[in-house]
Amino acid sequence: MIYGYARVSTQAQAKDGNSLESQSLELRKTGAEKIFSDAFTGTVTERPELDRLLAQMQFGDTIVVTKLDRIARNLKQGIELIDTLNECGITVNVLNMGVIDNTPTGKLIRNIMLSLAEWERDMIIQRTQEGKHIARQNPEYREGRPRKYNKAQTAHALDLLKTHSYRQVANMTGISKATLVRMKSAMPTL
């Protein structure tokens, strides 16, 4: 049996052909009869669909993934998983690399590619942390999702609350009552 495994870091990930849909399409084209998918970051060790897949696989089966970093993002995890699969007589086929076997050359290529995947993930984390550090230097920086309403909209809504009810202001501005309550409670009291 040929099984496919697809993984994305988030459900919305769709760049670089990494969406679950594009991975599944590629896996089906190469003969995957059944596809298992997870939507977890590569740093999360719990991948329930991969665990379900591994529990079903038997000697002579094949697991197909589009890229090596879809199945493992660090060297240790990848080596252990691929070695275990090979020892159980399961073929590991990485579409952008080929079949990974237990030969010395197969192990070398696997280790190099896993090292590169781990390095790439570490570089992404480092760049993200550096970007946040730089952004925090700006006094206007606010961590998290951007505010939906700007200062002028907030000031206008709070001004309207002086003479109107929350429901009236919500109808006039389109700002929900709950948001208006949060805005008002965040106002400094004099």
Helices and strands as residue ranges (DSSP letters): E 2-8, G 15-17, H 20-29, E 34-39, H 48-56, E 62-65, H 68-71, H 75-87, E 91-94, E 98-100, H 104-136, H 151-160, H 166-173, H 177-186
